[in-house]
Amino acid sequence: MAKPTILAVDDDRTVLNSVDRDLRQKYGRDYRIIKAESGLSAIDVLKQLQQRGETVALFVVDQRMPNMTGVQFLEQATPIFPEARKVLLTAYADTEAAINAINKVGLDYYLMKPWDPPEENFYPVLDSLIEEWRSNVQMPFEGIRLVGTLWSSACHELKDFLGRNSLPYQWLDIERDQAARQLLETAAIDELHVPVVFFPDGSVMVQPGLKQLAEKAGLRTHAENPFYDVIIIGGGPA
């Protein structure tokens, strides 16, 4: 199972490296720590994580960044990972923005910089938020995800193929599942182009053929020996 992610965002490289260091020191064993130097690059990271079926436990974001403030980033990030806890790093002059963000983006906490020593001013806050996240979150499915519609014969063909070959998969119906529509939007794929298959490595197949899907899933698609005693045609995985 992939580790949940803690994402740190700050345009000040010195501050970002300090946040990254403190996060790795305490949480690096159980969480994947990722850092980004802008809100825009961080949004790209989130879309990649979503496409791979991974999850984010915590955002630690600086408020005063060019092009996209911390609050503006959280406004875009929250719909992608709504369960993630949100911490805003602020200077004294930004406290009003942080307070407003509590209602605007559901901010969980704001921390004044600097936070040294982290054992007293940083870790206790994050420990509480992460524990709260772990007790409420439902971990995402990590296998193959098939996005489509109930009325598509191509979707049923892929579902039947995956099932007959004992390949675990998650079915997401675009007509019923918000997560399905979000996946397509993140990958910039129109709903008319289903079925779409999302793999754990982040790769995507749009309307794949059975041979393409089999090769990607690691199934044998070619005979390995020149001669066989028995050949069963139409026997499925048997």
DOTORBA-294261 format. One record per residue (C-alpha): residue in one letter; x, y, z. Coordinates in Angstrom, 2 decimals. Example, Ala and Ser with C-alpha at 12.3 -4.5 7.8 and 13.67 -1.06 7.14 Angstrom:
2
+---------+---------+---------+---------+
! residuo !      c1 !      c2 !      c3 !
+---------+---------+---------+---------+
!       A !   12.30 !   -4.50 !    7.80 !
!       S !   13.67 !   -1.06 !    7.14 !
+---------+---------+---------+---------+
END
This chain:
238
+---------+---------+---------+---------+
! residuo !      c1 !      c2 !      c3 !
+---------+---------+---------+---------+
!       M !    0.00 !    0.00 !    0.00 !
!       A !    1.33 !    3.43 !   -0.96 !
!       K !    2.06 !    5.77 !    1.89 !
!       P !   -0.34 !    8.69 !    2.39 !
!       T !    1.17 !   12.01 !    1.34 !
!       I !    1.97 !   15.13 !    3.33 !
!       L !    2.36 !   18.06 !    0.94 !
!       A !    4.35 !   21.18 !    1.86 !
!       V !    4.03 !   24.30 !   -0.32 !
!       D !    6.12 !   27.48 !   -0.01 !
!       D !    7.80 !   29.73 !   -2.55 !
!       D !   10.63 !   30.54 !   -0.10 !
!       R !   13.08 !   27.70 !   -0.66 !
!       T !   14.77 !   28.16 !    2.73 !
!       V !   11.47 !   27.93 !    4.61 !
!       L !   10.29 !   25.05 !    2.40 !
!       N !   13.44 !   23.07 !    3.13 !
!       S !   12.94 !   23.67 !    6.86 !
!       V !    9.35 !   22.42 !    6.69 !
!       D !   10.45 !   19.44 !    4.61 !
!       R !   13.23 !   18.60 !    7.12 !
!       D !   10.91 !   18.77 !   10.12 !
!       L !    8.21 !   16.72 !    8.40 !
!       R !   10.64 !   14.00 !    7.34 !
!       Q !   12.19 !   13.82 !   10.78 !
!       K !    8.87 !   13.03 !   12.46 !
!       Y !    6.63 !   11.55 !    9.75 !
!       G !    8.94 !   10.31 !    6.98 !
!       R !    8.67 !    6.67 !    8.04 !
!       D !    4.90 !    6.44 !    7.63 !
!       Y !    4.13 !    9.20 !    5.12 !
!       R !    5.43 !   10.30 !    1.76 !
!       I !    6.68 !   13.88 !    2.11 !
!       I !    6.41 !   16.00 !   -1.05 !
!       K !    7.36 !   19.66 !   -1.39 !
!       A !    6.38 !   22.21 !   -4.04 !
!       E !    7.62 !   25.76 !   -4.59 !
!       S !    4.33 !   27.16 !   -5.90 !
!       G !    0.62 !   26.57 !   -5.71 !
!       L !    0.44 !   25.82 !   -9.44 !
!       S !    3.08 !   23.09 !   -9.29 !
!       A !    1.42 !   21.67 !   -6.17 !
!       I !   -1.92 !   21.38 !   -8.00 !
!       D !   -0.14 !   19.40 !  -10.73 !
!       V !    1.25 !   17.08 !   -8.05 !
!       L !   -2.23 !   16.54 !   -6.59 !
!       K !   -3.68 !   15.64 !   -9.98 !
!       Q !   -0.93 !   13.06 !  -10.49 !
!       L !   -1.57 !   11.57 !   -7.05 !
!       Q !   -5.30 !   11.40 !   -7.73 !
!       Q !   -4.70 !    9.73 !  -11.08 !
!       R !   -2.56 !    7.05 !   -9.36 !
!       G !   -5.23 !    6.46 !   -6.73 !
!       E !   -3.10 !    7.77 !   -3.87 !
!       T !   -4.26 !    9.98 !   -1.02 !
!       V !   -3.17 !   13.11 !    0.85 !
!       A !   -3.35 !   13.32 !    4.62 !
!       L !   -2.14 !   16.87 !    5.21 !
!       F !   -1.46 !   20.17 !    3.46 !
!       V !    1.11 !   22.51 !    5.04 !
!       V !    0.93 !   25.69 !    2.97 !
!       D !    2.41 !   29.18 !    3.20 !
!       Q !   -0.10 !   31.99 !    2.79 !
!       R !    2.00 !   34.69 !    1.13 !
!       M !    3.05 !   33.28 !   -2.26 !
!       P !    3.08 !   35.03 !   -5.66 !
!       N !    0.49 !   34.13 !   -8.33 !
!       M !   -1.48 !   31.94 !   -5.93 !
!       T !   -1.82 !   32.51 !   -2.18 !
!       G !   -2.07 !   29.67 !    0.29 !
!       V !   -5.82 !   30.16 !    0.65 !
!       Q !   -6.30 !   30.19 !   -3.13 !
!       F !   -4.33 !   26.96 !   -3.38 !
!       L !   -6.47 !   25.31 !   -0.70 !
!       E !   -9.62 !   26.39 !   -2.53 !
!       Q !   -8.45 !   24.36 !   -5.55 !
!       A !   -6.87 !   21.50 !   -3.59 !
!       T !   -9.81 !   20.75 !   -1.30 !
!       P !  -12.14 !   19.36 !   -4.02 !
!       I !   -9.35 !   17.01 !   -5.15 !
!       F !   -8.61 !   15.64 !   -1.65 !
!       P !  -11.49 !   16.82 !    0.55 !
!       E !  -10.49 !   14.69 !    3.56 !
!       A !   -6.96 !   16.13 !    3.84 !
!       R !   -6.26 !   18.34 !    6.84 !
!       K !   -5.19 !   21.91 !    6.12 !
!       V !   -2.53 !   23.98 !    7.91 !
!       L !   -1.63 !   27.52 !    6.83 !
!       L !    1.77 !   29.02 !    7.64 !
!       T !    1.49 !   32.74 !    8.28 !
!       A !    3.46 !   35.77 !    9.36 !
!       Y !    1.92 !   38.14 !   11.90 !
!       A !    0.56 !   40.37 !    9.13 !
!       D !   -1.35 !   37.45 !    7.57 !
!       T !   -3.35 !   36.39 !   10.61 !
!       E !   -6.54 !   38.08 !    9.38 !
!       A !   -6.36 !   36.14 !    6.11 !
!       A !   -5.83 !   32.94 !    8.07 !
!       I !   -8.85 !   33.59 !   10.28 !
!       N !  -11.01 !   34.29 !    7.23 !
!       A !   -9.74 !   31.04 !    5.69 !
!       I !  -11.16 !   29.02 !    8.56 !
!       N !  -14.64 !   29.53 !    7.14 !
!       K !  -13.69 !   29.97 !    3.50 !
!       V !  -11.73 !   26.73 !    2.96 !
!       G !  -12.36 !   24.85 !    6.19 !
!       L !   -8.88 !   25.58 !    7.50 !
!       D !   -7.94 !   23.31 !   10.40 !
!       Y !   -5.11 !   25.37 !   11.87 !
!       Y !   -2.78 !   28.27 !   11.18 !
!       L !    0.77 !   28.42 !   12.49 !
!       M !    2.85 !   31.52 !   12.97 !
!       K !    6.38 !   31.49 !   11.60 !
!       P !    8.89 !   30.63 !   12.95 !
!       W !    7.63 !   27.53 !   14.81 !
!       D !   10.88 !   26.48 !   16.55 !
!       P !   11.21 !   24.27 !   18.41 !
!       P !    9.03 !   21.91 !   16.33 !
!       E !    8.64 !   19.54 !   19.28 !
!       E !    6.60 !   22.23 !   21.06 !
!       N !    5.04 !   24.36 !   18.32 !
!       F !    4.76 !   22.14 !   15.24 !
!       Y !    4.48 !   18.42 !   15.93 !
!       P !    1.70 !   18.52 !   18.57 !
!       V !   -0.60 !   20.34 !   16.12 !
!       L !    0.17 !   17.99 !   13.23 !
!       D !   -0.07 !   14.89 !   15.42 !
!       S !   -3.61 !   15.82 !   16.38 !
!       L !   -4.69 !   16.58 !   12.81 !
!       I !   -3.14 !   13.42 !   11.37 !
!       E !   -4.72 !   11.25 !   14.05 !
!       E !   -8.09 !   12.85 !   13.27 !
!       W !   -7.55 !   12.21 !    9.56 !
!       R !   -6.62 !    8.56 !   10.10 !
!       S !   -9.71 !    7.91 !   12.21 !
!       N !  -12.08 !    9.30 !    9.56 !
!       V !  -10.57 !    8.62 !    6.15 !
!       Q !  -11.42 !    5.70 !    3.89 !
!       M !   -8.24 !    4.63 !    2.12 !
!       P !   -8.54 !    4.64 !   -1.69 !
!       F !   -8.59 !    1.50 !   -3.82 !
!       E !   -5.08 !    0.88 !   -5.18 !
!       G !   -5.72 !   -1.46 !   -8.10 !
!       I !   -7.09 !   -0.96 !  -11.60 !
!       R !   -9.97 !    1.54 !  -11.79 !
!       L !  -12.40 !    1.28 !  -14.68 !
!       V !  -14.42 !    4.41 !  -15.41 !
!       G !  -17.45 !    4.17 !  -17.66 !
!       T !  -21.20 !    4.03 !  -17.89 !
!       L !  -23.63 !    1.23 !  -17.17 !
!       W !  -25.13 !    1.35 !  -20.67 !
!       S !  -21.84 !    0.91 !  -22.57 !
!       S !  -21.23 !   -2.50 !  -24.11 !
!       A !  -17.49 !   -1.74 !  -24.28 !
!       C !  -17.46 !   -1.13 !  -20.52 !
!       H !  -19.21 !   -4.45 !  -19.88 !
!       E !  -16.70 !   -6.21 !  -22.11 !
!       L !  -13.78 !   -4.83 !  -20.10 !
!       K !  -15.49 !   -5.62 !  -16.77 !
!       D !  -16.12 !   -9.18 !  -17.93 !
!       F !  -12.51 !   -9.56 !  -19.11 !
!       L !  -11.04 !   -8.30 !  -15.84 !
!       G !  -13.36 !  -10.50 !  -13.80 !
!       R !  -12.73 !  -13.67 !  -15.83 !
!       N !   -8.97 !  -13.19 !  -15.49 !
!       S !   -9.19 !  -12.58 !  -11.72 !
!       L !   -7.77 !   -9.06 !  -11.98 !
!       P !   -9.02 !   -6.95 !   -9.04 !
!       Y !  -10.57 !   -3.72 !  -10.22 !
!       Q !  -12.88 !   -0.93 !   -9.08 !
!       W !  -15.84 !    0.06 !  -11.24 !
!       L !  -16.70 !    3.80 !  -11.26 !
!       D !  -19.89 !    4.90 !  -13.01 !
!       I !  -19.76 !    8.48 !  -14.32 !
!       E !  -23.53 !    8.77 !  -13.94 !
!       R !  -23.45 !    7.97 !  -10.22 !
!       D !  -19.92 !    8.60 !   -8.98 !
!       Q !  -18.43 !   12.05 !   -8.44 !
!       A !  -14.99 !   10.41 !   -8.11 !
!       A !  -15.36 !    9.02 !  -11.64 !
!       R !  -16.08 !   12.44 !  -13.10 !
!       Q !  -13.18 !   13.97 !  -11.14 !
!       L !  -10.78 !   11.36 !  -12.50 !
!       L !  -11.80 !   12.12 !  -16.07 !
!       E !  -11.55 !   15.86 !  -15.46 !
!       T !   -8.09 !   15.51 !  -13.93 !
!       A !   -6.91 !   13.47 !  -16.92 !
!       A !   -8.60 !   15.94 !  -19.35 !
!       I !  -10.71 !   13.16 !  -20.88 !
!       D !  -14.22 !   13.74 !  -22.18 !
!       E !  -16.99 !   11.55 !  -20.74 !
!       L !  -17.88 !   10.49 !  -24.29 !
!       H !  -14.58 !    8.62 !  -24.55 !
!       V !  -15.31 !    5.96 !  -21.90 !
!       P !  -14.34 !    3.30 !  -21.01 !
!       V !  -11.17 !    4.67 !  -19.44 !
!       V !   -8.81 !    2.51 !  -17.39 !
!       F !   -6.60 !    4.03 !  -14.68 !
!       F !   -3.62 !    2.00 !  -13.47 !
!       P !   -1.80 !    2.27 !  -10.10 !
!       D !    1.36 !    3.59 !  -11.82 !
!       G !   -0.57 !    6.65 !  -13.03 !
!       S !   -0.93 !    5.56 !  -16.64 !
!       V !   -4.28 !    5.79 !  -18.40 !
!       M !   -5.85 !    3.88 !  -21.29 !
!       V !   -8.76 !    5.36 !  -23.23 !
!       Q !  -11.08 !    2.83 !  -24.84 !
!       P !   -8.43 !    0.08 !  -24.81 !
!       G !   -8.75 !   -3.18 !  -26.68 !
!       L !   -8.61 !   -6.43 !  -24.73 !
!       K !   -5.09 !   -7.21 !  -25.99 !
!       Q !   -3.83 !   -3.77 !  -24.91 !
!       L !   -5.40 !   -4.18 !  -21.49 !
!       A !   -4.04 !   -7.71 !  -21.10 !
!       E !   -0.49 !   -6.63 !  -21.97 !
!       K !   -0.63 !   -3.68 !  -19.58 !
!       A !   -2.02 !   -5.87 !  -16.79 !
!       G !    0.82 !   -8.35 !  -17.22 !
!       L !   -1.15 !  -11.22 !  -18.76 !
!       R !    0.40 !  -13.50 !  -21.35 !
!       T !   -0.72 !  -12.58 !  -24.83 !
!       H !    1.69 !  -14.73 !  -26.88 !
!       A !    2.52 !  -18.44 !  -26.88 !
!       E !    5.90 !  -19.03 !  -25.24 !
!       N !    6.54 !  -22.52 !  -26.62 !
!       P !    6.48 !  -23.73 !  -30.25 !
!       F !    4.30 !  -26.77 !  -29.47 !
!       Y !    1.60 !  -27.64 !  -26.92 !
!       D !   -0.16 !  -30.94 !  -26.17 !
!       V !   -3.57 !  -29.31 !  -25.61 !
!       I !   -5.00 !  -25.93 !  -26.58 !
!       I !   -8.31 !  -24.76 !  -25.13 !
!       I !   -9.99 !  -22.03 !  -27.16 !
!       G !  -12.62 !  -19.94 !  -25.39 !
!       G !  -11.81 !  -21.45 !  -21.99 !
!       G !  -11.08 !  -18.11 !  -20.31 !
!       P !   -8.42 !  -18.20 !  -17.60 !
!       A !   -8.65 !  -22.02 !  -17.52 !
+---------+---------+---------+---------+
END
